[in-house]
């Protein structure tokens, strides 16, 4: 096999030296509208409660009315897509489980599917948030449960993304979904994740937005209006017992696919959204709780949770009330809409970049048959798309982020850096300079 040696006289490309922003993605980011987000949230709050066990046949109140409204928004925006985007309700009858479901329940996820333009490109990228809301008692389906931030903010991101990206012509497909049943043990996301696994969908990224509009911390009242947390697992959940030995030997405990997605989100979001700091949290989720991305993680799909930096527990899972001159409840007045706008823009920049990119390189491998102070990598072209070339990424083993890139148009490379001292990956770059997700090499046989 022939390798191309990049000598030290060839400079690395650092992340600050990369191609300027893509004009199409910049346009999508600029179209995010805080008034639209405010309208979506006020409309969701007006359904009084969106508890999963609330009525599905009331036209004005409850989860049924809410999911029908979201579906109508999806269908309205689908008219911009020249027939490529369709909206539908993914339904399932849920039986009582003696836990958080006490009667037969109609579960429904409003979904919009935006089909990619390349029939050979099977990739799917998904953005979601959960539609249901709750108060202190998770079984209380009657009390006013506005759910403005938890998770009206996430659903507003999904609806706004559907509005803006419905006119796009990406080679890959995008799914927009508002999950029901999150507060009743992630029921809606489990339904979709199981379907995706059963039907062999090629989901390469799930962006789960859950509470992205609050800036004030409970207890301390500290304010942070510029940081977005991204939670991601480091080790792959499925079949971890079978994979752990190889992960340990290779030192890749920090390099699961969800962690690669998180790094990609940080890079792209900070590039396109001003005054936004994406903070990578090396956990799948927060303590004592879980989000809809976990349903996809459990089936092996790269998935992350995007959430505000501070949480305010006075306005989360609380009955709406005033005690000792303090207002409790998840009400719209506690949303910072400029902060929410930045977080929605980050989602749209990442989604557009992913869906516009060429597919990842395939069969990426690193040679380990000899003791050398150089590293040889090789890979194969993706099955679809027209790559302009490939970037080889590298970082020191104790660095959380990729530090340097080397560009090549070949399918192999040999570089004078030891595989013992660095972590490597390869990503595709298309004709517009858009980057795919990185692929960590396996060991060549």
C-alpha positions in Angstrom: 0.0 0.0 0.0 1.3 3.5 -0.9 1.4 6.2 1.8 2.1 9.9 1.3 4.4 11.4 3.8 3.7 14.9 5.1 7.0 16.3 6.3 7.4 18.9 9.0 7.9 21.6 6.4 4.2 21.3 5.5 2.3 23.4 8.0 -0.6 22.0 9.9 -4.0 23.7 9.5 -5.2 24.9 12.9 -8.8 25.4 13.5 -8.5 29.2 13.3 -7.1 28.8 9.8 -10.1 27.0 8.4 -12.3 28.1 5.5 -14.6 31.0 6.2 -18.2 30.4 7.1 -20.6 28.9 4.5 -23.0 31.6 3.2 -26.0 29.3 3.1 -25.5 28.2 6.7 -24.9 31.9 7.7 -28.3 32.7 6.1 -30.1 30.0 8.0 -28.6 31.2 11.3 -29.6 34.8 10.6 -33.2 33.8 10.1 -33.7 32.6 13.7 -36.4 34.9 15.1 -36.9 35.5 18.8 -40.5 36.7 18.2 -41.3 33.4 16.5 -39.8 31.5 19.4 -41.9 33.5 21.9 -45.0 32.8 19.8 -44.4 29.1 19.8 -43.9 29.0 23.6 -46.9 31.1 24.3 -49.0 28.9 22.1 -47.8 25.7 23.9 -48.4 27.3 27.3 -52.0 28.1 26.2 -52.9 24.4 26.1 -52.9 24.6 29.9 -51.3 21.2 30.4 -49.4 18.9 28.0 -49.2 16.0 30.4 -49.0 12.7 28.5 -52.0 11.4 30.4 -54.1 14.5 29.7 -57.0 14.3 27.1 -56.2 13.6 23.5 -59.7 14.5 22.1 -60.1 18.1 23.5 -59.5 20.6 20.6 -58.2 23.3 22.9 -56.6 21.7 26.0 -54.2 18.9 26.8 -51.6 16.9 25.0 -53.8 16.0 22.0 -54.5 19.6 21.1 -50.8 20.4 21.5 -49.5 17.6 19.3 -52.1 18.4 16.7 -50.9 22.1 16.6 -47.3 21.1 16.3 -48.2 18.7 13.5 -50.1 21.5 11.7 -47.0 23.7 11.9 -44.9 21.0 10.4 -47.4 20.5 7.5 -47.5 24.2 6.9 -43.7 24.5 6.6 -43.6 21.4 4.5 -45.3 23.4 1.7 -41.9 25.2 1.3 -40.1 21.9 0.4 -41.5 21.1 -3.1 -42.8 17.8 -1.7 -39.7 16.6 0.1 -40.9 17.3 3.6 -43.9 15.5 5.1 -45.5 15.7 8.6 -47.2 12.9 10.4 -48.1 11.6 13.8 -46.2 8.6 15.1 -48.7 6.9 17.4 -48.8 4.0 19.8 -51.2 2.8 22.4 -49.4 2.5 25.7 -50.6 0.0 28.3 -50.5 0.7 32.1 -47.1 0.0 33.6 -47.8 0.4 37.4 -45.3 3.2 37.4 -46.0 6.4 35.5 -48.8 5.2 33.2 -52.0 4.2 35.0 -54.4 3.7 32.1 -54.3 2.9 28.4 -52.9 6.0 26.8 -52.6 7.2 23.2 -49.0 8.3 22.7 -48.2 10.5 19.7 -45.0 12.1 18.4 -45.5 14.9 15.8 -42.8 14.2 13.2 -41.6 16.0 10.1 -39.3 14.2 7.7 -37.3 16.3 5.2 -35.9 13.9 2.6 -32.4 14.5 1.2 -31.8 15.2 -2.4 -29.3 12.4 -3.0 -31.1 9.1 -3.3 -27.8 7.3 -2.5 -27.2 9.2 0.7 -29.0 7.3 3.5 -27.9 9.5 6.4 -30.4 11.0 8.8 -29.9 13.8 11.3 -32.5 14.3 14.0 -33.5 17.3 16.2 -35.9 16.8 19.0 -37.4 18.2 22.1 -40.2 16.9 24.4 -43.8 18.2 24.1 -45.2 17.0 27.4 -45.2 19.0 30.6 -45.7 18.3 34.3 -46.0 19.8 37.7 -44.6 18.5 41.0 -46.7 15.2 41.0 -45.7 13.4 37.9 -49.1 11.7 37.7 -51.1 15.0 38.0 -52.6 15.4 34.6 -55.1 18.2 35.5 -53.2 21.1 37.1 -51.9 23.9 35.0 -48.5 22.8 33.7 -47.2 25.5 31.4 -43.9 23.8 30.5 -42.5 27.0 29.0 -38.9 26.1 29.4 -39.3 22.3 30.1 -39.6 21.7 27.3 -41.4 24.4 25.4 -38.0 25.9 24.7 -36.7 22.7 23.1 -39.9 22.3 21.0 -39.6 25.9 19.9 -36.1 25.0 18.6 -37.5 22.1 16.7 -40.4 24.1 15.1 -38.1 27.0 14.2 -35.6 24.6 12.6 -38.4 23.0 10.6 -39.5 26.5 9.4 -36.0 27.6 8.4 -34.6 24.4 6.9 -37.8 23.4 5.0 -36.5 25.2 2.0 -33.0 23.6 2.1 -31.7 21.1 -0.4 -29.3 18.9 1.6 -28.1 15.6 0.3 -28.9 13.9 3.6 -32.3 13.8 5.4 -33.4 15.6 8.5 -36.1 14.6 11.1 -37.8 17.1 13.3 -39.7 15.6 16.2 -41.6 16.7 19.4 -41.5 13.7 21.7 -44.4 12.9 24.0 -44.1 10.9 27.2 -40.7 12.1 28.2 -41.8 12.8 31.8 -43.4 9.3 31.9 -40.1 7.5 31.3 -39.0 8.6 27.8 -41.9 6.8 26.1 -42.0 8.8 22.9 -38.3 8.7 22.2 -38.2 5.0 22.9 -41.0 4.5 20.3 -39.0 6.3 17.6 -35.6 4.9 18.6 -37.0 1.3 18.5 -38.6 2.0 15.1 -35.3 3.4 13.8 -33.4 0.4 15.0 -35.8 -2.1 13.6 -35.9 -0.5 10.2 -32.1 0.1 10.1 -32.3 3.8 9.8 -28.8 5.4 9.4 -29.2 8.0 12.1 -25.8 9.7 12.5 -26.7 12.4 15.0 -29.5 13.1 17.5 -29.7 16.7 18.9 -32.0 16.5 22.0 -32.9 20.0 23.2 -34.3 19.9 26.7 -34.5 23.2 28.6 -32.5 25.7 26.6 -34.1 29.0 27.6 -33.3 29.8 31.3 -30.3 31.9 32.3 -30.7 32.3 36.1 -29.5 29.6 38.5 -31.8 28.5 41.3 -30.5 29.1 44.9 -27.6 31.5 43.9 -29.4 33.6 41.2 -26.2 33.7 39.1 -26.9 34.5 35.5 -25.2 32.9 32.5 -26.6 33.9 29.1 -23.8 32.7 26.9 -23.1 29.1 27.7 -24.8 26.0 26.3 -24.1 22.6 27.8 -23.8 19.5 25.6 -23.9 16.2 27.5 -22.4 13.2 25.8 -21.5 9.6 26.7 -17.8 8.6 26.3 -18.2 4.8 26.1 -20.8 3.3 23.8 -23.7 1.8 25.8 -24.7 -1.1 23.6 -22.5 -4.2 23.9 -20.0 -2.3 26.1 -18.8 -5.5 27.7 -17.7 -6.8 24.3 -16.1 -3.5 23.2 -14.4 -2.4 26.5 -11.2 -4.4 26.1 -10.4 -2.8 22.7 -11.4 0.7 24.0 -9.1 0.3 27.0 -6.2 -0.9 24.9 -6.5 1.9 22.4 -7.0 4.6 25.0 -10.3 5.7 23.4 -12.4 6.1 26.6 -13.1 9.7 25.6 -13.9 9.0 21.9 -17.2 7.4 21.5 -19.4 8.6 18.6 -21.6 10.7 20.8 -18.4 12.4 22.1 -17.3 13.1 18.6 -20.7 14.6 17.8 -20.4 16.9 20.9 -17.0 18.1 19.7 -18.4 18.8 16.3 -21.3 20.8 17.9 -18.9 23.0 19.8 -16.7 23.7 16.7 -19.6 24.5 14.4 -21.9 26.4 16.9 -19.1 28.7 18.1 -18.1 29.4 14.5 -21.5 30.6 13.5 -23.1 32.0 16.6 -21.6 35.1 18.3 -20.9 35.2 22.0 -21.8 31.5 22.5 -19.6 29.2 24.6 -20.4 25.5 24.2 -19.4 23.6 27.3 -18.8 19.9 26.8 -20.1 17.9 29.8 -18.5 14.4 29.9 -21.6 12.7 31.1 -24.6 11.2 29.3 -26.9 13.3 31.4 -27.4 15.1 34.8 -27.7 13.2 38.1 -31.0 11.7 39.0 -32.6 12.5 35.6 -32.6 11.5 32.0 -33.5 12.9 28.6 -34.8 11.6 25.3 -31.3 11.3 23.8 -30.8 8.3 26.1 -33.3 6.3 24.2 -31.2 6.6 21.1 -27.9 6.1 22.9 -29.3 2.8 24.2 -29.7 1.6 20.6 -26.2 2.8 19.5 -27.2 6.0 17.7 -24.8 9.0 18.4 -26.9 11.3 20.6 -26.4 14.3 22.9 -28.4 16.5 25.2 -28.2 20.3 24.7 -29.3 22.3 27.8 -28.9 25.6 29.5 -25.9 26.1 31.8 -27.9 26.8 34.9 -31.2 25.2 35.9 -33.7 26.9 38.2 -35.7 24.3 40.2 -38.2 26.9 41.3 -39.4 26.9 37.7 -39.0 23.2 36.9 -41.5 20.5 37.9 -43.4 22.9 40.1 -47.0 23.7 40.6 -47.7 27.3 39.6 -48.1 29.2 42.9 -46.7 32.1 44.9 -45.2 31.4 48.3 -43.5 34.0 50.5 -43.6 36.5 47.6 -41.8 34.0 45.4 -43.2 32.9 42.1 -43.0 29.1 41.3 -43.8 27.4 38.1 -42.4 27.0 34.6 -43.9 30.2 33.2 -42.9 32.1 29.9 -41.7 35.2 31.8 -38.7 33.3 33.0 -37.4 32.6 29.5 -34.5 34.7 28.2 -35.5 34.8 24.5 -32.2 36.3 23.3 -30.3 33.4 25.0 -32.9 31.0 23.5 -32.3 32.5 20.1 -28.6 31.8 20.3 -29.1 28.2 21.3 -31.6 27.6 18.5 -29.2 29.2 16.1 -26.5 26.8 17.3 -28.8 23.8 16.5 -29.6 25.1 13.1 -25.9 25.7 12.2 -25.0 22.2 13.3 -27.9 20.5 11.6 -27.3 22.4 8.3 -23.6 21.6 8.4 -24.2 17.9 9.1 -26.9 17.5 6.4 -24.9 19.5 3.9 -21.7 17.6 4.4 -20.4 14.7 2.4 -20.7 11.3 4.2 -17.9 10.2 6.5 -15.0 8.2 5.1 -15.4 4.4 5.5 -13.1 1.7 6.8 -10.7 4.1 8.5 -7.8 2.1 9.8 -4.4 2.7 11.5 -1.4 0.5 10.9 -0.1 -1.0 14.1 2.1 -3.9 12.8 5.4 -2.1 13.4 7.0 -0.1 16.1 7.4 3.3 14.6 7.4 7.0 15.6 5.3 7.8 12.6 1.6 6.9 12.0 0.1 5.4 8.8 -3.7 5.7 8.2 -5.9 4.6 5.3 -9.6 4.7 4.5 -12.1 4.4 1.7 -14.3 6.9 -0.1 -17.9 7.2 1.1 -20.5 5.5 -1.0 -22.2 8.7 -2.0 -21.2 12.3 -2.5 -18.2 13.9 -4.1 -15.5 14.6 -1.5 -13.0 17.4 -2.2 -10.6 15.6 0.1 -10.1 14.6 3.7 -8.8 16.1 6.9 -6.7 14.0 9.3 -7.3 15.3 12.8 -5.0 15.0 15.7 -4.8 15.9 19.3 -2.6 15.0 22.2 -4.2 12.2 24.4 -4.9 14.6 27.3 -6.5 17.3 25.1 -10.3 17.4 25.1 -10.6 18.9 21.6 -9.0 18.4 18.2 -5.9 20.6 17.9 -4.7 20.3 14.2 -5.7 19.1 10.8 -3.8 17.9 7.8 -5.5 18.0 4.4 -5.1 15.4 1.7 -6.9 14.3 -1.5 -5.5 10.8 -1.1 -7.0 7.8 0.7 -3.9 7.2 2.8 -1.3 9.2 4.6 1.8 8.7 6.7 2.7 11.4 9.2 5.8 11.8 11.4 3.8 11.7 14.7 3.6 8.7 17.0 0.3 6.9 17.4 1.5 6.4 21.0 1.3 10.1 21.7 -1.7 11.3 19.8 -5.3 10.4 19.0 -6.2 10.6 15.3 -9.4 10.8 13.2 -10.4 11.3 9.6 -13.2 13.4 8.2 -14.5 14.2 4.7 -14.5 17.7 3.4 -16.9 18.5 0.4 -16.5 21.0 -2.4 -18.0 23.7 -0.3 -15.6 23.1 2.6 -18.2 21.6 4.8 -16.9 18.9 7.2 -18.3 15.5 8.1 -18.3 14.0 11.5 -14.8 12.6 12.4 -14.1 8.8 12.3 -11.7 7.3 14.8 -9.6 4.7 13.1 -9.8 1.0 13.9 -6.7 -1.2 14.0 -5.7 -2.6 10.6 -5.6 -6.4 10.4 
